[in-house]
Amino acid sequence: MPEPLEGIRVVELARALQGPVAGQYLADIGADVIKVEPALGDANRQVRGLTDSGVEGGYGTQFVSANRGKRSLWLDLRLEASIEVLHRLISGADVFLSNYLESSLEAMGLGYETLRAENPNLVYALVNGYGPVGPDAAKRMLDGAASARSGLYHVTGPSDAGPMMPGTTLADTAGAMQLALGIMTALTARGRHGGGQRVDVSALGAQLWLQMWEIDTTSLTGQSLRRRGAHSDNIPGTYGLYETADDGAIMIAAVSDEETWVAICDFAGLHDLIADPRFDTVPKRAGRPPSTPTIANEVRPYLVNAFKAKTTAQWATFLAGLPELVWDVVQDYHQVLDDPQVLANGYLIEQEIPTYGKRRLVSNPVRLNGAPGPVKSPPPALGAHNEEILRSLGYGPAAISALTEGARQALRQRLGL
């Protein structure tokens, strides 16, 4: 059976995470994604974690996470001959995807109007930091900057200290998801109505989208959400993280029935709470009338102390016997890599990565017809597909040799070699 995007060609001129992760999603579902790399290649080939991992001469971990299933075309984009190759490639493509500054693309002759004139059916997709218009449209961005501006850091951290960063690159990966979704939307529209179009998304916009409930709550109620550490200011009562005696933690999401509440109180030695008029019904524990969120939050210190009195294993064994309770253990990444539920659903793939060996890596989580898609090839070596791509564009052996040698000479001159 054909893959969903089989026959779709994507030209990716992108670096770091936002653009490449979107391109990887498209490759995962069958698109031919050609990663166009500049003279020195995507900088993330050699950075992000190699020093800490003790691996030398291999791919950077961020590059591995964002570039499987692609073909690499190495060009020196400062040379007219290379730009000509790129134009020829895009003229026959379905999607042009980039996270370069729009001013840089314009300077290379890769602006939207130029490429649309050459290929009216092209989906031209850009992702940047702060959006395509406005006073900061051209402002440079890294993941943390967009997260800060979006309000995420303001509500992250302990209530008695300053804001903190979450432990992941949310803005970049969220921007990548939005870019992939926008491209799929534009391809669907082209298939139904004809013609390409421009797609614009940003890390800032994606972060707002991820926080729509919290931001809309502030807009609708005037309430200013605060940092609550292991809890949420938007979800009062028992909802939150509780540390255990062995430095682990349990997440309690919802105690939605009385039988479960009584069982927890008995196991925790909190017998007085069962009949406590502040917490003796589900609505009261959720901060709904006749109670209030402030009163409902008074249950938290009791649970904090109780969870600290037993180990993670003790709590997990007990909580597993409460079918109505929504909860889980807080896992570290080593535990995630061995999680039987993660493995059963194919959320990780095993792949041989140069210099690292065979490793479990995060896969595409979308399943079609009940199964994940086929495992794609590992990230490509720089320029690994130059000859086959250039040959497919009509370049002969002599022209390919001249292009390659011209790029090498320009690079040597730039590096002073």
C-alpha positions as CSV (number, residue, x, y, z in Angstrom):
1,M,0.0,0.0,0.0
2,P,1.4,3.5,-0.9
3,E,2.5,5.7,1.9
4,P,0.3,8.8,2.4
5,L,2.8,11.3,0.9
6,E,4.4,9.0,-1.6
7,G,5.2,11.0,-4.8
8,I,5.4,14.3,-2.9
9,R,8.8,16.0,-3.1
10,V,9.8,18.4,-0.3
11,V,12.8,20.7,-0.6
12,E,14.0,21.6,2.9
13,L,16.3,24.5,3.5
14,A,16.4,24.5,7.3
15,R,18.5,24.0,10.3
16,A,18.3,23.2,14.1
17,L,14.8,21.8,15.0
18,Q,11.8,23.8,13.9
19,G,12.2,23.2,10.2
20,P,14.0,19.8,10.2
21,V,11.5,18.2,12.6
22,A,8.6,19.2,10.3
23,G,10.6,17.8,7.3
24,Q,11.2,14.6,9.2
25,Y,7.5,14.1,9.8
26,L,6.8,14.5,6.1
27,A,9.6,12.0,5.3
28,D,8.2,9.5,7.9
29,I,4.9,9.4,6.0
30,G,6.4,8.9,2.6
31,A,7.6,12.2,1.2
32,D,10.9,12.5,-0.7
33,V,12.6,15.1,1.5
34,I,15.7,16.7,0.1
35,K,17.7,18.4,2.7
36,V,19.7,21.2,1.1
37,E,22.7,22.0,3.2
38,P,25.1,25.0,2.9
39,A,28.8,24.8,2.6
40,L,29.5,23.8,6.2
41,G,26.4,21.6,6.5
42,D,23.7,21.9,9.1
43,A,25.5,23.1,12.2
44,N,23.7,20.5,14.3
45,R,25.6,17.7,12.6
46,Q,28.5,18.4,15.1
47,V,26.9,19.8,18.2
48,R,24.3,19.2,20.9
49,G,25.5,16.5,23.3
50,L,28.5,14.9,21.6
51,T,30.9,16.1,24.3
52,D,28.7,14.8,27.1
53,S,28.2,11.5,25.4
54,G,31.9,10.9,24.8
55,V,31.3,10.3,21.1
56,E,33.7,12.1,18.7
57,G,33.3,12.5,14.9
58,G,29.7,11.4,14.8
59,Y,26.4,13.2,14.4
60,G,25.1,15.6,17.0
61,T,22.1,14.2,18.9
62,Q,19.8,17.0,17.8
63,F,20.7,16.3,14.2
64,V,19.9,12.6,14.7
65,S,16.5,13.5,16.2
66,A,15.4,15.6,13.3
67,N,16.7,14.2,10.0
68,R,16.0,10.6,9.4
69,G,14.6,9.5,6.1
70,K,16.0,12.5,4.1
71,R,18.4,12.9,1.2
72,S,21.2,15.4,1.6
73,L,22.2,17.8,-1.2
74,W,25.3,19.8,-0.4
75,L,25.6,23.2,-2.1
76,D,27.5,26.4,-1.5
77,L,24.6,28.8,-1.5
78,R,26.9,31.8,-2.1
79,L,27.6,30.6,-5.6
80,E,25.3,31.4,-8.5
81,A,25.6,27.9,-9.8
82,S,24.3,26.4,-6.6
83,I,21.4,28.8,-6.5
84,E,20.6,27.7,-10.1
85,V,20.5,24.1,-8.9
86,L,18.2,25.0,-6.1
87,H,15.8,26.8,-8.4
88,R,15.7,23.9,-10.7
89,L,15.0,21.6,-7.8
90,I,12.2,23.7,-6.4
91,S,10.6,24.2,-9.8
92,G,9.7,20.5,-9.8
93,A,8.9,20.2,-6.1
94,D,5.6,20.2,-4.2
95,V,6.8,21.8,-1.0
96,F,9.6,24.3,-0.1
97,L,10.2,24.3,3.6
98,S,12.5,26.7,5.5
99,N,13.2,28.3,8.8
100,Y,15.7,30.8,7.4
101,L,15.0,34.5,7.9
102,E,12.8,35.7,5.0
103,S,15.3,38.5,4.2
104,S,18.0,35.8,3.7
105,L,15.7,33.9,1.4
106,E,14.8,37.0,-0.6
107,A,18.5,37.8,-1.0
108,M,19.1,34.4,-2.5
109,G,16.2,34.8,-4.9
110,L,14.0,32.3,-3.0
111,G,11.2,34.7,-1.9
112,Y,7.6,33.5,-2.2
113,E,6.6,35.6,-5.2
114,T,9.7,34.5,-7.1
115,L,9.2,30.8,-6.5
116,R,5.4,31.0,-7.0
117,A,6.0,32.5,-10.5
118,E,8.3,29.5,-11.3
119,N,6.0,26.9,-9.7
120,P,2.4,28.0,-9.2
121,N,1.5,24.7,-7.4
122,L,4.3,25.0,-4.8
123,V,3.4,25.0,-1.1
124,Y,5.8,27.6,0.3
125,A,6.1,27.0,4.0
126,L,8.1,29.1,6.5
127,V,8.5,28.9,10.3
128,N,10.2,31.6,12.3
129,G,10.4,32.8,15.9
130,Y,7.7,35.5,16.3
131,G,5.5,35.4,13.2
132,P,5.6,36.8,9.6
133,V,4.5,40.3,10.4
134,G,4.8,42.9,13.2
135,P,7.7,44.8,14.8
136,D,9.6,41.6,15.7
137,A,9.0,39.6,12.6
138,A,12.7,39.5,11.8
139,K,13.9,39.1,15.4
140,R,16.2,36.2,15.9
141,M,14.9,33.4,18.2
142,L,16.0,30.3,20.0
143,D,13.6,28.0,21.8
144,G,13.8,29.7,25.2
145,A,13.1,33.2,23.9
146,A,9.8,32.2,22.4
147,S,8.8,30.3,25.5
148,A,9.6,33.3,27.6
149,R,7.5,35.6,25.5
150,S,4.6,33.2,25.3
151,G,4.1,33.3,29.1
152,L,5.1,29.7,29.7
153,Y,7.9,30.4,32.0
154,H,5.8,32.8,34.1
155,V,3.6,29.9,35.2
156,T,6.5,27.4,35.6
157,G,8.4,27.0,38.8
158,P,7.8,27.2,42.6
159,S,5.3,29.7,44.0
160,D,8.0,31.2,46.3
161,A,10.7,31.7,43.7
162,G,11.3,33.0,40.2
163,P,10.2,31.4,36.8
164,M,11.8,28.3,35.6
165,M,12.3,26.5,32.2
166,P,10.6,23.2,31.4
167,G,13.1,20.5,30.7
168,T,12.5,20.3,26.9
169,T,12.5,22.4,23.8
170,L,8.8,23.0,23.6
171,A,8.8,26.1,21.4
172,D,10.9,24.5,18.6
173,T,9.1,21.2,18.5
174,A,5.6,22.8,18.8
175,G,6.6,25.1,15.9
176,A,7.6,22.1,13.9
177,M,4.3,20.4,14.5
178,Q,2.4,23.5,13.4
179,L,4.5,23.7,10.3
180,A,3.9,20.1,9.4
181,L,0.1,20.6,10.0
182,G,0.1,23.7,7.9
183,I,1.9,21.9,5.0
184,M,-0.6,19.0,5.2
185,T,-3.5,21.5,5.2
186,A,-2.1,23.3,2.1
187,L,-1.5,20.0,0.3
188,T,-5.0,18.9,1.0
189,A,-6.3,22.3,-0.3
190,R,-4.2,22.0,-3.4
191,G,-5.6,18.5,-4.0
192,R,-9.2,19.6,-3.7
193,H,-9.1,23.1,-5.1
194,G,-5.8,23.4,-7.1
195,G,-2.9,25.8,-6.7
196,G,-0.2,26.2,-4.1
197,Q,-0.1,28.7,-1.3
198,R,2.1,30.2,1.4
199,V,2.1,28.7,4.9
200,D,3.4,30.7,7.9
201,V,3.8,29.5,11.4
202,S,6.1,30.5,14.3
203,A,7.4,29.2,17.6
204,L,5.6,32.0,19.5
205,G,2.3,31.2,17.8
206,A,2.7,27.5,18.5
207,Q,3.4,28.2,22.2
208,L,0.3,30.3,22.5
209,W,-1.7,27.4,20.9
210,L,-0.3,25.0,23.4
211,Q,-1.4,27.3,26.2
212,M,-4.8,28.3,24.8
213,W,-6.8,27.2,27.8
214,E,-4.6,29.1,30.3
215,I,-4.3,32.2,28.2
216,D,-8.0,32.2,27.4
217,T,-8.8,31.8,31.1
218,T,-6.8,35.0,31.8
219,S,-8.7,36.8,29.0
220,L,-12.1,35.6,30.0
221,T,-11.8,35.9,33.8
222,G,-9.1,38.5,34.4
223,Q,-7.4,36.0,36.6
224,S,-3.6,36.2,36.6
225,L,-2.3,32.6,36.8
226,R,0.6,32.1,39.1
227,R,3.4,29.6,39.5
228,R,2.4,26.7,41.8
229,G,5.4,24.5,41.6
230,A,4.2,20.9,41.6
231,H,0.6,22.0,41.0
232,S,-1.5,24.0,38.5
233,D,-3.1,27.3,39.3
234,N,-5.8,26.5,36.7
235,I,-6.7,23.1,38.2
236,P,-7.3,23.3,42.0
237,G,-7.4,20.5,44.5
238,T,-5.6,17.2,44.5
239,Y,-4.2,17.6,40.9
240,G,-0.4,17.7,41.0
241,L,2.9,16.0,41.6
242,Y,3.8,14.4,44.9
243,E,7.3,13.4,45.9
244,T,7.9,10.1,47.5
245,A,10.2,8.7,50.2
246,D,12.8,7.5,47.7
247,D,13.1,10.8,45.7
248,G,10.6,9.6,43.2
249,A,7.2,11.2,42.4
250,I,3.6,10.4,41.6
251,M,1.3,12.4,39.5
252,I,-2.4,12.5,40.7
253,A,-4.7,13.9,38.0
254,A,-8.2,13.2,39.2
255,V,-9.9,11.6,42.2
256,S,-13.4,11.5,40.8
257,D,-15.3,9.2,43.1
258,E,-15.7,8.8,46.9
259,E,-14.6,5.2,47.1
260,T,-11.2,6.1,45.7
261,W,-10.9,9.1,48.0
262,V,-11.6,7.0,51.1
263,A,-9.1,4.3,50.0
264,I,-6.3,6.9,49.5
265,C,-7.0,8.5,52.9
266,D,-7.0,5.1,54.6
267,F,-3.7,4.1,52.9
268,A,-2.1,7.4,53.7
269,G,-3.2,7.5,57.3
270,L,-5.4,10.6,56.6
271,H,-8.5,9.2,58.2
272,D,-9.7,12.6,59.4
273,L,-9.9,14.0,55.9
274,I,-12.6,11.5,54.9
275,A,-15.2,13.4,56.8
276,D,-13.5,16.8,56.7
277,P,-16.3,19.2,55.4
278,R,-13.7,21.0,53.2
279,F,-13.0,17.8,51.1
280,D,-16.0,15.4,51.6
281,T,-17.4,15.6,48.0
282,V,-15.9,15.5,44.5
283,P,-17.0,19.1,43.7
284,K,-15.4,20.4,46.9
285,R,-12.1,18.7,46.2
286,A,-12.2,20.3,42.7
287,G,-12.9,23.8,44.0
288,R,-16.4,24.0,42.6
289,P,-19.3,25.7,44.4
290,P,-20.1,25.7,47.3
291,S,-16.4,25.4,47.8
292,T,-13.6,27.6,46.2
293,P,-10.3,26.8,44.6
294,T,-8.5,28.3,47.6
295,I,-10.3,26.0,50.0
296,A,-9.7,23.0,47.7
297,N,-6.0,23.7,47.6
298,E,-5.8,23.3,51.4
299,V,-5.8,19.5,50.8
300,R,-2.4,19.6,49.1
301,P,-0.1,19.9,52.2
302,Y,-1.8,16.8,53.7
303,L,-1.1,14.8,50.6
304,V,2.4,16.1,50.2
305,N,3.3,14.8,53.7
306,A,1.6,11.5,53.1
307,F,3.3,10.7,49.8
308,K,6.7,11.5,51.4
309,A,6.1,8.8,54.0
310,K,6.1,5.9,51.5
311,T,8.2,4.8,48.5
312,T,7.3,5.2,44.9
313,A,6.9,1.4,44.6
314,Q,4.6,1.3,47.6
315,W,2.4,4.0,46.2
316,A,2.4,2.6,42.7
317,T,1.4,-0.8,43.9
318,F,-1.5,0.6,45.9
319,L,-2.7,3.1,43.3
320,A,-2.7,0.4,40.6
321,G,-5.6,-1.2,42.5
322,L,-7.8,1.9,42.1
323,P,-9.4,1.7,38.7
324,E,-11.2,5.0,38.8
325,L,-8.1,7.0,39.7
326,V,-6.1,8.9,37.0
327,W,-2.4,8.8,38.0
328,D,1.0,7.8,37.0
329,V,4.7,7.6,38.1
330,V,7.0,10.4,37.1
331,Q,9.6,8.7,34.9
332,D,13.1,9.7,33.8
333,Y,14.2,9.3,30.2
334,H,16.0,6.0,30.9
335,Q,12.7,4.6,32.2
336,V,10.8,6.0,29.2
337,L,13.2,4.2,26.9
338,D,12.3,0.9,28.5
339,D,8.6,1.6,29.1
340,P,6.6,-1.5,27.9
341,Q,3.7,0.7,26.9
342,V,5.9,3.0,24.8
343,L,7.5,0.0,23.2
344,A,4.2,-1.8,22.5
345,N,2.9,1.2,20.5
346,G,6.1,1.6,18.5
347,Y,6.8,5.0,19.9
348,L,10.5,4.2,19.7
349,I,12.4,2.6,16.9
350,E,15.8,0.9,16.9
351,Q,18.2,2.3,14.4
352,E,21.9,2.0,13.7
353,I,23.5,5.5,13.9
354,P,27.1,6.1,12.8
355,T,29.5,6.1,15.8
356,Y,26.7,5.5,18.3
357,G,25.7,2.0,17.2
358,K,22.1,0.7,17.5
359,R,19.9,2.9,19.7
360,R,16.3,3.4,20.5
361,L,15.0,6.7,19.2
362,V,11.7,8.5,19.2
363,S,9.6,7.6,16.2
364,N,6.6,9.1,14.5
365,P,3.7,8.5,16.8
366,V,1.0,8.5,14.1
367,R,-0.4,5.1,13.3
368,L,-2.5,4.5,10.1
369,N,-4.6,1.3,9.7
370,G,-3.5,0.3,13.2
371,A,0.3,0.3,12.5
372,P,3.2,2.7,12.4
373,G,4.8,3.5,9.1
374,P,8.0,1.8,7.9
375,V,11.2,2.7,9.6
376,K,13.1,5.3,7.5
377,S,16.8,5.5,6.8
378,P,19.2,7.1,9.4
379,P,20.1,10.7,8.9
380,P,22.2,11.2,5.8
381,A,25.9,12.0,5.5
382,L,26.5,15.5,4.2
383,G,26.0,15.5,0.5
384,A,25.4,11.8,0.4
385,H,22.9,12.2,-2.4
386,N,24.4,14.9,-4.5
387,E,25.1,12.8,-7.5
388,E,21.7,11.1,-7.8
389,I,19.8,14.3,-7.2
390,L,21.8,16.4,-9.6
391,R,21.6,13.6,-12.2
392,S,17.8,13.6,-11.8
393,L,17.8,17.3,-12.5
394,G,19.5,16.8,-15.9
395,Y,23.1,17.5,-14.9
396,G,25.8,15.3,-16.6
397,P,29.0,14.0,-15.1
398,A,31.1,17.0,-16.1
399,A,28.6,19.5,-14.8
400,I,28.2,17.6,-11.5
401,S,32.0,17.5,-11.1
402,A,32.3,21.2,-11.8
403,L,29.6,22.1,-9.3
404,T,31.1,19.9,-6.6
405,E,34.7,21.2,-7.2
406,G,33.5,24.8,-7.3
407,A,31.8,24.4,-4.0
408,R,34.8,22.8,-2.5
409,Q,37.2,25.5,-3.7
410,A,34.9,28.2,-2.3
411,L,34.7,26.5,1.0
412,R,38.5,26.1,1.2
413,Q,38.9,29.8,0.4
414,R,36.4,30.8,3.1
415,L,38.2,28.6,5.6
416,G,41.6,29.9,4.6
417,L,42.9,26.5,3.6
